[in-house]
């Protein structure tokens, strides 16, 4: 009996020691933000911003564990609310097993953030940006779920080039991507479906199953020999299928391309990106007279330039110009709907290592981005200024 | 012409002072590693890459895990010399890796003594302390 107890006690001690060791490698981090949007005319990003809106918050918690010097596992849960978009449902932002053989080769499997350009994979992580809203031409907040993450596999690594030629950092991935049912893309789809259903005399339907499709692509960035200068290029190939009632919709396979450069030296930062999104999209409505195909061809061109300066350790200021145009030409809607130009000035103050605040003003011309007809029932004005303020906490 | 030469002279003096300041800061901080790490030297690019999360091994292939101080003169000197950024930007860089699923935050220590103890006891650990600090059983890495 004593022997059994001794063995049991030894096992418990070993398990306890093992557990303690394991727990010491577990990391828990998170962030939470609360924002305020106030616009001079149009309601922005599906919120009632012309009256001032607090319906803008998000938060995340990540848990990760380093199981060995090569293997790490982790998960991040995220929730957000932005006007009509998002909600209290927790979503898996990423959840991966990450095996890094060496600096040249690593592999992640699971749900991973998609690397496109400078900020695609971090666009829902407010704590790491000066800006309350990233340049909407390239990173539309209401549609971020379209390119944010995929479920599949990714390999990554870096290679030092010949002496004094810098370093290449590369990532390539493939997987599937279901859309966020509560995101802006599905909201726009539902508004389009209302029009189609009405035109063809079909009963009104909404998208209730997340449209999905395959994605693959890669990102290569060159850390040049000039300290702080980075240039890169990304390609993102996607398709998508979905349906709602008697209407099916499809995005044929297309390639989103993005080129970018950034220079960071001391307190100074400057960056710019160019993005092209050619999309061949069509609805097929099953009407009493047979199937009717309604095509849409979109060719979005977007770019921005930004600069910022850290005035003191706790205060960072910056400005950007963001430009978006749909070059469909004559087939497009009225010119005001075809473009968006946004001058932005911004400041961020870090109260300490955990708390920060942001204040930002947008001077927007054109209505191609961020506006929804149901939240602007009287139409949209060509110009609208938007004040964005945020407080955040990160640990 | 004289004015132009004077401007060039002033610019040269300013640049020299900046270089001398950086060199002085580099001399104020030393890189330490666990004794089991094979490498005895590393390039400043390697050090920057490891402490910004871009790399996980030194030039000779030795795998290392960075640990940092929470603040203080040695921390500031290290960031200025090797990372080229302040503490807020440094932490933001790591948060970016953590919240996008690409990395784990380095362990942070309140004191140099605690950091030395951890590095000495943890295989693969790499950190930094003020020059002259007793590094115990840890090993000082020569930075080229």
Interface residues (C-beta under 8 A of the other chain):
Chain A: X27 X29 X31 X60 X62 X64 X66 X69 X72 X74 X76 X93 X94 X96 X98 X100 X102 X103 X108 X112 X113 X121 X122 X125 X127 X128 X158 X167 X169 X223 X227 X228 X264 X265 X266 X267 X310 X313 X314 X316 X350 X353 X394
Chain B: X49 X54 X55 X56 X57 X61 X63 X65 X84 X85 X86 X87 X88 X89 X91 X92 X95 X96 X98 X99 X100 X101 X102 X104 X105 X124
